[in-house]
Amino acid sequence: FATFPPGLTEPCILAGTKAGQLVLDPFAGAGTTGLVAQKHGRASLLIELNPDYVSLIQTRLQGK
């Protein structure tokens, strides 16, 4: 699990998608890609095998 700063993923998401489009992250980890996608009006599909990380992602995306 590696937490990336949002500034690292943001340019990629903004360059590769438009508002309302889907961002796919097949190795979701801490969910940073989902947070950045959400911030910029994109939907996200996050795939993570570790259930402990899934709980973390859900908490982060809900802003808790």
C-alpha positions as CSV (number, residue, x, y, z in Angstrom):
1,F,0.0,0.0,0.0
2,A,1.5,3.3,-1.1
3,T,-0.2,6.6,-0.5
4,F,0.4,9.0,-3.4
5,P,0.0,12.7,-3.0
6,P,-3.1,13.9,-4.9
7,G,-0.9,16.3,-6.9
8,L,0.7,13.2,-8.6
9,T,-2.5,11.8,-9.9
10,E,-4.4,15.0,-10.6
11,P,-2.6,15.9,-13.9
12,C,-3.2,12.4,-15.3
13,I,-6.9,12.4,-14.4
14,L,-7.4,15.9,-15.8
15,A,-5.5,15.1,-19.0
16,G,-7.2,11.8,-19.6
17,T,-10.8,12.4,-18.7
18,K,-13.6,15.0,-18.9
19,A,-16.1,15.8,-16.1
20,G,-18.6,13.0,-15.8
21,Q,-16.3,10.3,-17.3
22,L,-15.0,7.3,-15.5
23,V,-11.5,6.9,-14.0
24,L,-10.3,3.3,-13.4
25,D,-7.8,2.4,-10.7
26,P,-7.1,-1.3,-10.7
27,F,-4.8,-1.0,-7.6
28,A,-6.8,1.4,-5.4
29,G,-4.7,1.2,-2.3
30,A,-5.7,4.2,-0.1
31,G,-8.1,5.6,-2.7
32,T,-6.3,8.7,-3.7
33,T,-7.2,8.4,-7.3
34,G,-10.9,8.2,-6.3
35,L,-10.6,11.3,-4.1
36,V,-9.1,13.3,-7.0
37,A,-11.6,12.0,-9.4
38,Q,-14.4,12.9,-7.1
39,K,-13.0,16.4,-6.5
40,H,-13.0,17.1,-10.3
41,G,-16.4,15.6,-11.0
42,R,-15.3,12.3,-12.4
43,A,-16.7,8.9,-11.4
44,S,-14.2,6.3,-10.3
45,L,-14.0,2.5,-10.3
46,L,-11.5,1.4,-7.7
47,I,-10.4,-2.2,-7.5
48,E,-8.7,-3.4,-4.3
49,L,-8.2,-7.0,-3.1
50,N,-7.4,-6.2,0.6
51,P,-10.7,-5.7,2.5
52,D,-8.9,-3.5,5.1
53,Y,-8.0,-1.0,2.4
54,V,-11.6,-1.1,1.0
55,S,-12.8,0.1,4.4
56,L,-10.2,2.9,4.4
57,I,-11.2,3.9,0.9
58,Q,-14.9,4.1,1.8
59,T,-14.1,6.3,4.8
60,R,-11.9,8.6,2.8
61,L,-14.4,9.0,0.0
62,Q,-17.2,9.8,2.4
63,G,-15.0,12.5,4.0
64,K,-15.0,11.0,7.5
